[in-house]
Amino acid sequence: MGKLTRRADYLAANGGKRTPTPGFILLVRPRNDGDQRPRIGITVSKKVGGAVVRNRMKRRFRELARLILPDEGLAGADHVLIGRAGGIDRPFSLLADDLRRALAKLAR
């Protein structure tokens, strides 16, 4: 699984489909470049909390992506997780269920 590293990739993903959940917002945009690997991008703003809180959320999101996206992510698409304030208190199992539901919804 690849990573989004350029700001242009994040801006392009913002033009794709989005699904809000209690802990995060999922953005998905097909790349149409022939590469079938899903790519992941994670962002958590300062509105959510200080550096410790934001880094904890990013670690949780990376683990979610590692566990779920290779099997259930959309092939050849960019996935961006935008952290929300409720995501840090939400149990990991509920975040995983939210991600699975959001991916299923966007795959339709």
C-alpha positions in Angstrom: 0.0 0.0 0.0 1.3 3.4 -0.9 1.3 6.8 0.8 0.1 10.1 -0.3 3.0 12.5 0.0 2.2 15.5 -2.2 -0.3 18.3 -1.3 -1.7 18.0 -4.9 -2.7 14.4 -4.2 -4.7 15.5 -1.1 -6.4 18.3 -3.0 -7.3 15.9 -5.8 -8.8 13.4 -3.3 -10.9 16.2 -1.9 -12.7 16.2 -5.2 -13.7 12.6 -4.9 -16.4 10.8 -2.9 -16.7 11.4 0.8 -18.3 9.6 3.7 -18.5 11.0 7.2 -18.4 8.8 10.3 -18.3 9.7 13.9 -14.5 9.4 14.2 -13.3 10.5 10.7 -14.2 11.5 7.2 -13.2 9.2 4.4 -12.3 10.6 1.0 -11.8 8.2 -1.9 -10.8 9.1 -5.4 -9.9 6.7 -8.2 -6.5 7.5 -9.7 -6.9 5.9 -13.2 -3.2 5.6 -13.6 -2.9 1.8 -14.1 -1.5 1.2 -10.6 -3.9 -1.0 -8.6 -2.3 -0.4 -5.2 -4.5 1.6 -2.9 -2.8 4.7 -1.4 -3.5 6.2 2.0 -3.3 9.7 3.3 -4.0 10.8 6.9 -4.6 14.3 8.2 -5.7 15.6 11.6 -6.0 19.3 12.2 -5.1 21.3 15.3 -8.8 21.8 16.0 -8.8 18.1 17.2 -6.2 18.6 19.9 -2.5 19.1 20.7 0.4 17.3 19.1 0.1 14.2 21.4 -3.6 13.8 20.5 -3.1 14.3 16.8 -0.2 11.8 16.7 -2.2 9.2 18.6 -5.0 9.5 16.1 -2.6 9.2 13.2 -1.1 6.1 14.7 -4.6 4.6 15.1 -5.5 5.5 11.5 -2.3 4.0 10.1 -3.1 0.7 12.0 -6.7 0.8 10.6 -5.4 1.3 7.1 -2.8 -1.5 7.5 -5.5 -4.0 8.7 -8.4 -3.1 6.4 -7.4 -1.3 3.2 -5.4 -4.1 1.5 -8.5 -6.4 1.5 -11.4 -4.0 1.5 -10.0 -0.8 0.0 -10.8 0.3 -3.5 -8.0 -0.9 -5.9 -6.3 1.9 -7.7 -7.8 4.7 -5.5 -6.5 7.2 -3.0 -8.0 7.0 0.5 -7.7 10.0 2.8 -8.8 9.8 6.5 -9.5 13.1 8.1 -9.6 12.9 11.8 -12.6 14.3 13.8 -12.7 15.3 17.4 -14.7 12.2 18.4 -12.2 9.8 16.9 -9.7 9.8 19.8 -12.3 8.6 22.3 -13.9 6.1 20.0 -12.9 2.5 20.6 -10.7 1.0 17.9 -13.2 -1.8 17.1 -15.9 0.8 16.3 -13.4 2.8 14.2 -12.7 -0.4 12.2 -16.4 -1.0 11.8 -16.9 2.6 10.6 -14.1 2.2 8.0 -15.6 -1.0 6.7 -19.1 0.5 6.4 -17.7 3.6 4.7 -15.7 1.6 2.2 -18.7 -0.6 1.4 -20.9 2.5 1.0 -18.4 4.0 -1.4 -17.9 0.8 -3.4 -21.5 0.8 -4.4 
